[in-house]
Amino acid sequence: MSKRVYDIKVERYDGSTYFLEEYKGKVLIIVNTATNCALNDQFEGLETLYQKYKNDGLVVLSFPCNNFDNQEPGSMDEIYNTYRRRFGITFPIHSKTIVNGDNEHPLYTLLKREKPGLFGSQIKWNFTKFVIDREGKVVGKYLPYDSPEEMEEFIKELLNE
């Protein structure tokens, strides 16, 4: 079982795969997203953080997720175009990812093991945000209703370490 996120292989929106080791030395925000979620206004806050701190080593990684009330039902082409055009995000978009259950992605198995929730390890909703430090350790978890702005001070601390 993987100990670090760097050991995990993920799939980009276009179907190509890579290991998260590509981001070694960066601070990561990993977030399960959905265009039809009432919390989709968080795309703006995530993009703002990304633009503000990407030159300092921050990367936001979006993992579209259809686990909750069918809020991300489209094809990857539709999702990608919606993220880029409607929400204006420029950070990396990945393929649809299962975050809970028997077929959950190994990335989410690791994230939940490292930062379980108060009431268990299941992801409860879209826009659950995990923070990874420059060493590849899961160091923070923010719940769906926690705004990206609430993460900024913590992100700045990690970037300055």
Buried (B, 14 or more C-beta within 10 A) or exposed (E): EBEBBBBBEBBBBEEEEBEBBEBEEBBBBBBBBBBBBEBBEBBBBBBEBBBEBBEEBBBBBBBBBBBBEEBBEBEBEEBBEBBEEEBEBEBBBBBBBBBBEEEBBBBBBBBBEBBEEEEEBBBBBBBBBBBBBBEBBBBBBBBBEBBBEEBBEBBBEBBEE
